[in-house]
């Protein structure tokens, strides 16, 4: 029974740590991209406001859930690393 609870427990811990971290990084990158886009648009006389992409929360949760059930920590890190790069 403890083996069945392990993925859920790991998933909860990973989600509580990783989702806020990834969300913060995502927001930082979006803010920097918006500033750069605004500066480029201003130089060309374009008056459009940059759009902000929504945080892909479901993709993050799916990746965290998938990584939580991996057999080794190294494999879980690889899965989460690829997900973080894509986000």
Secondary structure, 3 states (H helix, E strand, C coil): CHHHHHHHHHHHHHHHHHHHHHHHHHHHHHHHHHHHHHHHHHHCCCCCCCCCCCCCHHHHHHHHHHHHCCCCHHHHHHHHHHHHHHC
